[in-house]
Amino acid sequence: MNPSPIRVFLIDDHRSILWGLERLIESGKPAMQVVGSASNYTEALKTIEQAAPDVILLDIDLGTENGVDGIPKLMDKTKAKILVLTGVRDTFTHDKVVLAGASGVVGKESAAEIILTAIAKVHEGEIWLDRVATSRVFVEFSREGTAQAANPDRVRMESLTSREKMIVAATTDNAGATAKVIAATLHISEHTLRNHLTSIYDKLNVANRLELYAYAQKYGLTKKPG
């Protein structure tokens, strides 16, 4: 049985770009399809829940609206992964959008196949960033995490099974690896790994592998249970 197509929602304030992105995503059928589009956050927030996307492709340069500040608002409305598509090359801005909750950044100048690959990888739970950016964001996540209370997190960690702790350690030790590589080190399928990660994300209240890495580093979950 063929898997369901990745449901993509587009947000960009240029109608011509929206049109082009729609054609690009539709060219990826049957793997993915466009389920909605908007030219600003106000419009997106009205329709995003009904559209039920898996991935939101978001341009953060939306004229008068602050693209970074709008990411948490989208996350309140949907569990979709957010991939930022931008022409801004400022690395500080790239870091900010990921720290705000986005699962990655891809440049508007990127080739069509790169954009489609980024959508697919983000949908799978991976982070779409280059290695240097990933390292910067990991450090920043760890710094921000020091201000959080420890007790609720202790309860969350104790809810993990031994197997889940092993998976957290393997995922953290192989932070830059694909899900396929991590699954191979654990001698399980990618599907099984994703099922375990979904459970782990829910228990630890994290959204993706990037947040899981920062969490594991902060609370010492990087070592396999003995």
Secondary structure, 3 states (H helix, E strand, C coil): CCCCCEEEEEECCCHHHHHHHHHHHHCCCCCEEEEEEECCHHHHHHHHHHHCCCEEEECCEECCEEHHHHHHHHHHHCCCEEEEEECCCCHHHHHHHHHCCCCEEEECCCCHHHHHHHHHHHHCCCCECCHHHHHHHHHHHHHHHCCCCCHHHHHHHHCCCHHHHHHHHHHHHCCCCCHHHHHHHHCCCHHHHHHHHHHHHHHHCCCCHHHHHHHHHHHCCCCCCC
